Amino acid sequence: MNLTEEQLKEIEMMASLFFSPEEIAINIEVDADEFIELIVTKQGEAYKAYFKGWTITEFELRKSILSSALNGSSPAQQLMKEYQNKARNE
């Protein structure tokens, strides 16, 4: 799939807001099945843009959760422990 730089930026931005691959494909006007296949199989520039966008927001959310955990939030502490256990088991 050949995507323009503009489309790749749009993929990254929409993924950072947790839009689904199908919603992104419709927005950037590409074949949804082909786009979803790239995301599922983790291939190409489309996947890289999608993963980067998703990760940017995930990073910011985890920083916020960590801050809350360090300030004594029990739910945030539990969530950070879950992230830690998941990372250890991968």
N, C-alpha and C positions, 0 to 999 in steps of 0.2 A: 504494500500500500504506500503510495507516494503522497506524503503530506507536506503542506507548506509550513514555513516557520510560524506563520500566524495560527494555523491549525494546531501545531504542537504546543504553542503557548496557551491556546484556549483549552486544550486537553489538560495541561498542567494546572491551569487556574480552576477548571471545573472539578478536577480530581481533588484539589485541595479543599474543595467545599463538599466533598464526598458525594458527588453526583455519580450515578451508575454508569458503567460503560455504554449501555444502550442510550441513556439520555445524552451522553457526550457525543456519541456517533450521530444521533439525530441533529444535535445542535451544529456540529461541524459539517453536516451533510455528506456523510460517507456511509457505505454499506454497513449496517449494524452488525450483521453476522460476521463479516470479515474483521471488523474492528474488535468485536468481543473475542474472536479467536486469537487475535494478537495478544490481547490482555491475558486471556486464560493460559496461553502457551508461553507467555513471558518473552515475546519476540519483538524486535524492531524498535524503531524510534517512538512509535505510539506507546508501547509499553513503558519505555524509559520515561517519557513525559508523564504518563499516568502515575507511575510509581513515585516519581519525584514530587508531583503535586500532592499525592496522598501522604507521603512521608513528611513533607514540610508541615502540614497541619497536625499530623500525629505527634511530631516532635514538640510543637508548641503546646499541644494539649498535655503531653506528659510532663513538660516543664511546669505547667500550671498545677497539675496533680501533685507533683513532687513538692512544690512550694506549699501547697495545702497540707500535705502529709507532714512536712517538717514543722508546720505550725500547729500540729496536733490533731488534724482531722482524721478520725478513725476510719471513715470510708476511704479516704485518699490513701492512708497507710496500707489498708488492705489491698487496694488496687495496685499500688506499687509493689507489694509483695507478690501479687499475681503476675505482674510483668516480669519481675525478677525470676520467679519459678519458671515461667514460660521460656525466658531467655536461656536459663540453665539447661533446660531439657531439649533445646533445639540443636 
